[in-house]
Amino acid sequence: RTFLKKVLKAAKKPLKKTFHEVKKPEISVIIPVFTNHRGKRNYDKILRALRSAQLQKKVKMDIAIVNTNSTRKSRKFFKREAELDERIKIINGEFVFDQGILDARLKGLNKTKGEWVIYLDEDSILTSALALKKLLSRIRLTVAHADFYQFKMSDVEEVKETKEASDD
């Protein structure tokens, strides 16, 4: 709850702390941003999602804001955020409406450098300061188990082949 309060408070004003670019990020956060059905953007929601990513602790990351169908106001808004945080990359441009979120996510994926990727919608909030750190540790644990299982299965295959060869 205190992290959410911190995010909501931070979303009301520019961050004072500047963040420097990470050379080899562990995770990339991609935030596709769209206009609503009335042709407007909800900058408060976008800022909450962005701040919840920026305030993550103990994780090296980069953030891509995919700004679809940009207007001068939105370009200025995102440029200001990127000036304060070097981890943010702004991807402006016209996107095909029919492709929507998929096209925006792919454009973000092509511009980020993280080993892992998480897509954060503009109306989503990471609810813990360590959410991405916990996610990464679970991913690594799962991958480690998968590699171990694969290794053990290959040993079994090798043993079967050796036994069959010795039976001949």
Disulfide bonds with the S-S distance in Angstrom:
none
